[in-house]
Amino acid sequence: MQSNIDNKYQKKILTIPNLLSLFRLCLIPLIVWLYCEKKDYNLATIILIASGITDVIDGFIARHFDMISDFGKIFDPVADKLTQIAVLFCLVSRFPLMKLPLIILFVKEIFMGITGLLAIKKTNIVLGAVWHGKIATFYLYTMMLIHLMWYNIPETMSQVLIWGCIFIMLLSAILYGIRNMKMIFVNDEKYE
């Protein structure tokens, strides 16, 4: 069963949600510069929150005004993942354990990209994010924001948050992997 909403925006690229995703991409260098060069952790946090707000807004607009596009289903997560990778890369300088979520995210996204493209090629269906991916993204952003805002976070609390994030990311990666592999290898139209 195709989960796409047939609408006039499905094949379009220039939509309001996609422009908001582009705006989020443009914020990445600013976040990295503020964190790494200026050491202005508070402003970097504010910009990351603004980026997250635009992510929520673009999803709301896409769903409520039928502006869901196949391009947006791919571009929006790319903007999210590049933002997450950039922030994790910044945080590694102060929290070495952040290397693990960074590596997991990088490997997961390469795997998901390859299997996702193979699934699209086979089924001609572009699926969006599902509940576990949204939970993993929310937890990852929350964990990153806490580490950005709380400069002197106790090491134990930092490690608990990071290990929790690792668990949720791995679980989501496995569930997405199962979905994509079913799309590639199983002749069934229900994938979510």
Phi and psi in degrees as a GROMACS rama.xvg file:
@    title "Ramachandran Plot"
@    xaxis  label "Phi"
@    yaxis  label "Psi"
@TYPE xy
-77.9762  128.686  GLN-2
-92.9635  3.11519  SER-3
-72.7061  148.485  ASN-4
-95.4295  120.248  ILE-5
-73.119  116.439  ASP-6
-149.261  171.713  ASN-7
-70.6772  -13.0362  LYS-8
-95.4194  -7.57559  TYR-9
-53.9401  -39.1186  GLN-10
-101.404  3.79899  LYS-11
-86.4724  154.302  LYS-12
-106.288  -44.4466  ILE-13
-84.7373  87.3095  LEU-14
-125.275  162.931  THR-15
-59.0147  -46.4244  ILE-16
-58.9333  -39.6528  PRO-17
-69.4199  -34.2496  ASN-18
-66.7822  -35.557  LEU-19
-67.108  -36.3897  LEU-20
-64.9122  -39.4466  SER-21
-62.893  -40.747  LEU-22
-59.458  -41.6043  PHE-23
-61.5403  -39.8704  ARG-24
-60.7458  -39.1532  LEU-25
-68.1796  -22.8369  CYS-26
-77.4373  -19.1246  LEU-27
-58.6625  -51.686  ILE-28
-60.1195  -33.8737  PRO-29
-65.4827  -43.8918  LEU-30
-61.0899  -46.9535  ILE-31
-62.666  -44.2236  VAL-32
-62.2435  -45.7929  TRP-33
-63.0181  -40.3035  LEU-34
-76.1871  -50.8232  TYR-35
-84.0024  -40.5517  CYS-36
-91.1875  -52.1851  GLU-37
-84.4841  -17.4547  LYS-38
56.5775  31.4509  LYS-39
-96.8995  81.6405  ASP-40
-66.52  -33.0782  TYR-41
-67.0663  -45.302  ASN-42
-69.6976  -35.747  LEU-43
-60.7333  -39.7097  ALA-44
-63.5315  -44.7333  THR-45
-61.3085  -43.2244  ILE-46
-65.5888  -39.4286  ILE-47
-64.3841  -39.7636  LEU-48
-63.3358  -42.8933  ILE-49
-60.5299  -39.6816  ALA-50
-61.8932  -44.1891  SER-51
-63.4067  -38.0898  GLY-52
-64.3037  -42.0496  ILE-53
-64.6231  -31.035  THR-54
-64.6843  -44.0528  ASP-55
-65.0929  -42.9329  VAL-56
-64.7759  -43.0728  ILE-57
-65.8254  -35.9876  ASP-58
-65.2862  -41.4533  GLY-59
-61.5673  -48.0533  PHE-60
-62.555  -44.5392  ILE-61
-59.6508  -44.422  ALA-62
-75.6872  -44.8368  ARG-63
-82.2332  -18.9444  HIS-64
-116.448  20.6901  PHE-65
49.557  44.4974  ASP-66
-105.643  24.2233  MET-67
-69.3961  128.334  ILE-68
-127.947  154.137  SER-69
-61.5681  -39.7087  ASP-70
-61.3256  -43.1909  PHE-71
-64.6215  -33.0213  GLY-72
-64.6144  -24.8182  LYS-73
-96.1057  -43.7484  ILE-74
-68.0818  -40.9719  PHE-75
-59.8757  -50.4501  ASP-76
-64.327  -31.7154  PRO-77
-63.0698  -44.8317  VAL-78
-60.7146  -41.9412  ALA-79
-61.9985  -49.4564  ASP-80
-66.716  -39.4415  LYS-81
-65.0086  -37.2662  LEU-82
-63.8854  -46.5523  THR-83
-62.3368  -43.8384  GLN-84
-62.1414  -42.9192  ILE-85
-63.1883  -44.3353  ALA-86
-68.713  -42.6084  VAL-87
-61.0961  -41.0345  LEU-88
-58.4017  -42.4701  PHE-89
-63.0445  -44.8258  CYS-90
-68.816  -24.5719  LEU-91
-57.594  -30.793  VAL-92
-62.8328  -28.9374  SER-93
-107.617  -24.3402  ARG-94
-129.646  89.6456  PHE-95
-56.1266  -29.0914  PRO-96
-65.3162  -16.8281  LEU-97
-63.1438  -13.075  MET-98
-60.3125  -36.4132  LYS-99
-64.3558  -52.5129  LEU-100
-61.5624  -34.0002  PRO-101
-63.1149  -47.2318  LEU-102
-65.1094  -44.5777  ILE-103
-60.5284  -45.5864  ILE-104
-61.5115  -44.6061  LEU-105
-62.659  -49.5582  PHE-106
-65.2981  -43.1037  VAL-107
-59.8208  -44.0166  LYS-108
-69.4869  -35.0525  GLU-109
-65.0125  -46.992  ILE-110
-61.0723  -46.1957  PHE-111
-65.8483  -36.8341  MET-112
-63.3427  -46.244  GLY-113
-66.2627  -50.556  ILE-114
-68.2271  -33.546  THR-115
-64.0528  -43.2509  GLY-116
-65.6361  -39.8208  LEU-117
-63.4291  -39.846  LEU-118
-66.0581  -41.3123  ALA-119
-63.997  -42.2028  ILE-120
-60.8139  -40.4327  LYS-121
-75.3899  -43.5025  LYS-122
-102.153  -17.5872  THR-123
62.5296  27.0895  ASN-124
-120.034  131.786  ILE-125
-107.058  109.683  VAL-126
-92.7426  147.411  LEU-127
-91.288  -170.754  GLY-128
-69.1938  153.851  ALA-129
-120.471  178.594  VAL-130
-53.3405  -46.2759  TRP-131
-68.2142  -32.1849  HIS-132
-67.866  -37.7867  GLY-133
-68.4422  -39.4518  LYS-134
-64.994  -44.0388  ILE-135
-62.015  -41.711  ALA-136
-65.2651  -44.6471  THR-137
-60.6007  -46.08  PHE-138
-64.6821  -41.8382  TYR-139
-61.7429  -46.8229  LEU-140
-62.464  -41.0648  TYR-141
-62.5869  -45.6347  THR-142
-61.3572  -42.9356  MET-143
-66.1267  -43.0004  MET-144
-62.6429  -41.4283  LEU-145
-60.3281  -42.8964  ILE-146
-70.4156  -30.4343  HIS-147
-70.876  -43.7309  LEU-148
-79.4521  -35.0761  MET-149
-100.626  85.7781  TRP-150
-57.4814  -42.2533  TYR-151
-103.698  40.9379  ASN-152
-58.0345  134.598  ILE-153
-59.6698  142.048  PRO-154
-58.4283  -40.2717  GLU-155
-62.6089  -45.3982  THR-156
-64.4969  -40.8722  MET-157
-58.7486  -46.3207  SER-158
-66.8077  -38.7232  GLN-159
-61.3232  -45.6612  VAL-160
-63.4324  -42.9152  LEU-161
-67.5399  -44.9276  ILE-162
-65.086  -36.3232  TRP-163
-61.8679  -41.374  GLY-164
-64.404  -42.7408  CYS-165
-58.8535  -45.1795  ILE-166
-60.5076  -48.1937  PHE-167
-66.2827  -38.3727  ILE-168
-64.124  -43.3287  MET-169
-65.091  -42.1843  LEU-170
-60.3723  -47.0355  LEU-171
-62.8085  -41.3678  SER-172
-60.2519  -42.8399  ALA-173
-63.4911  -45.3823  ILE-174
-66.0091  -40.6619  LEU-175
-66.0942  -39.6621  TYR-176
-60.3081  -43.3906  GLY-177
-61.1601  -45.0349  ILE-178
-60.5803  -48.169  ARG-179
-66.0365  -38.76  ASN-180
-66.4808  -36.5046  MET-181
-62.1411  -41.8172  LYS-182
-62.9542  -36.2916  MET-183
-76.1896  -42.6029  ILE-184
-109.242  -10.6595  PHE-185
-115.051  136.188  VAL-186
-88.761  69.7667  ASN-187
-136.829  138.8  ASP-188
-91.4645  -0.22807  GLU-189
-102.233  115.108  LYS-190
-118.368  -15.1682  TYR-191
